[in-house]
Amino acid sequence: MPQLLLEIFSEEIPARMQPGAARDLERMASDRLKAAGLTWDALTTYAGPRRLTLVVDGLPAATPDRSEEVKGPKVSAPPQALEGFLRKTGLTREQLVERDGVLFAVISSQGRATPDLIPEMVDQIVRAFPWPKSMRWGTGSLRWVRPIKRILCVFDGKVVPFEIDGIASDAITEGHRFLGSGQPLKVSDFVDYRQQLERNFVLLDMADRKLRILEQAKAACAARGLTLVDDDGLLDEVAGLAEWPTPILGDMDPQFLSLPPEVVRLSMKVHQKYFAVRDPARDGLAPNFVVVANVEATDGGKALAAGNSRVLSARLNDARFFWDEDQKVGFDAWLKKLEGVTFHAKLGTMAERVARIAALAREIAPLVGADPNQAEQAARLAKADLASGMVGEFPELQGIMGGYYARLAGRPDAVADAVRDHYKPQGPADTVPTAPVTVAVALADKLDTLVGFFAIDEKPTGSKDPYALRRAALGVIRLILENDVRFGDFETRLQDWLATYYAEERALPGYPASEAHDLAKLSKRPEVAGMPWVSAKYGADGVVYAVTAYTSPKQVLEFFADRLTVLLRDQGQRHDLVAAVFALGDDDLVRIVRRVEALAAFLATDDGANLLAGYKRASNILRAEEKKGPLPTGMVRTGLPNQPEEEVALAFAVGAARTAVETALDTEDFAAAMSALAGLRAPVDAFFEAVLVNSDVAEERENRLKLLGQVRDVMGQVADFGQIAG
């Protein structure tokens, strides 16, 4: 079947936009082909420094003929309804079909040749393409990331003729700007297109460009006994900068290796797009770099390497200046400077934030086995490097530079390490600190962020999370779980922390005292909308003049629950199991996860699956009875006349299970608790097979309802099985 080949050739496309552009082109082309009724075998897109390419294999030569039946009015409908339907369909009354007293219109349309549809599709894509930034040039209204030079469009080996703002389609492309032949390249299909580009020093596929960079860069390093420092982000970027990437190994002045390696690597990466290099024979970086050129130099790249070395030296001289000057300034001056830096208008300065983190780190320290004095000291230094010259130049080094400066200032290693690592973990793939002082400061930092922004009602909404609170919550959860941190009554601690953000009351002038205790009315005031109020003050005239309010800790706990659900789901746990455990009201995250894991293992067994079915059956019966009135409570009797042995057996099994479950839960042995529940499976099954719950004898019915209530209660100590699917 025919193939469509489309290339939009322009001036240089920013590397960071290329992957997204390839995805957008694929999506937009797919949507428009589907809307036209076309199918295909394969659709692939490519993005490079100067071109976006689309190739669609297996397109039909034309869209299929269509026949659509449209329901109209009844035969008995007023004439106006019929006239409106005829205008809508463009048919006459004689062309309508009558069936069961209703009129139908059969509208047929003949298929269109695919080449006739392509110009419309390309025009729509080009004009609606969602570049993050675009520009308009020339005299037309067309916008694109950079000026478009050519549009190649070939279907089944023939040019599809059209024009977009004076740019006519053809079957011509261009090779490499410098290494190519300099002549237009006329192509017939994708294979020919790709081969001609490669002969003219253009690698179309980003994967091919990345592979070439890695292979040649590693080979150049190996020839000198060195190894390349991997950097996937930089690799993606440089693969979007060169059509024919050629790695060159260069030398730098060894004196710069006295700088922290993070500074050297970041200077190379941010300013020059260079890869760092290691010497396996010793620790640290080697006095070398790898630059990816877009040409193959006749001298093997010596001149390019030398020129890039000079530029790198200038950059590293700047870094060394910041390094030297920062050591002269020191922490006291930086901390003083933070007093004039606003963290958030409602949350005070960075200095005030540091004071909160320090107090919180001191409180958390005993819970994680850290020295409170060291935790407080590290917290007070943790944000100081934000005022340093090096972090001002390289914000990515915040924390890292503080750790270096703290160590140079003679601070204990535990303090310096905590300053360096307190931002961790910054994402799902980042490592989690385990050093006690670091854990205390990292938790304090993230909890202050979360609690503070919740306190001022700046919570994430939908996809918007401007203060990265979801990331902070995930960081807290990972720190707690991977370090087995037990906060005790977490909700009470959150309540205390939230209260610290409301030292000042909120004025409510003119609010009638008669309504001061009306929560519904008071909560509608814009000053406290959506926030529980906890106290009111009155003037001499009996009118409320101020109110103290704060976010409920339950809102923060619910946010943690949502993030923990996401984390566990990513790890393969079912969301309904997480909900079943959270329903118990436990706020210990470590204990919650252990419960979920034990519950998942239990439900994966036959005993667990069958007991869940029995629980749901018991719950359905009890729920139906609850609609009629309160359920009977009290002791289950075992000496009733003609009492089935299955009823007696279940009563004793429930009693034994209750004792075993309570003992297991007290010691947090959740596997043992599940084993105790497993012992109920057979008695519950036997009970439902042999016993009629809704007996005509009131005494029997009441006793059996009590028994089912006890089954539900015992299982409910482990999880809310009613929230589990199955």
Protein Blocks (a to p, Z undefined) as FASTA:
>chain_A
ZZdddddddddddfklmmmmmmmmmmmmmmmmmmnopacfbdcddddfkbccdddehiaf
bdcddddddddddfkbcfklmmmmmmmnopafklpcceehiacdddddddddfklmmmmm
mmmmmmmpccfbdcdehjblbdcfbdcfbdcddeehiacdddeehiacdfbdcddfklmn
oiacddfblmlmmmmmmmnopafblklmmmmmmmmmmmmmmmnopacdddfklmmmmmmm
pfbdcdddddddfklmmpcfklmmmmmmmmnopacdddfkbgcjddbdddddfbdcfklo
mmmmmmmmmmmmmmmmmmmmmmmmmmmnommlmmmmmmmpcfbfklopfklmmmmmmmmm
mmmmmmnopafklmmmmmmmmmmmmmpmklmmmmmlgojlmmmmmmmnopafklmmmmmm
mmpcfbfkbccdfbfklmmmmmmmmmmmmmmmmmnopacehjbcfkommmmmmmmmmmmm
mnopaehjmklmmmmmmmmmmmbccddehiafklmmmmklmmmpmklgoiacfbdcddfk
opafbdcddddfklmmmmmmmmmmmmmmmnopafklmmmmmmnopabfklmmmmmmmmmm
mmmpmklmmmmmmmmmmmmmmmmmmmnoccdedjddfkbghiafklmmmmmmmmmmmmmm
mmmmmnopaklmmmmmmmmmmmmmmmmmmpcfkacblklmmmmmmmmmmmmmmmmmmocf
klpgZZ
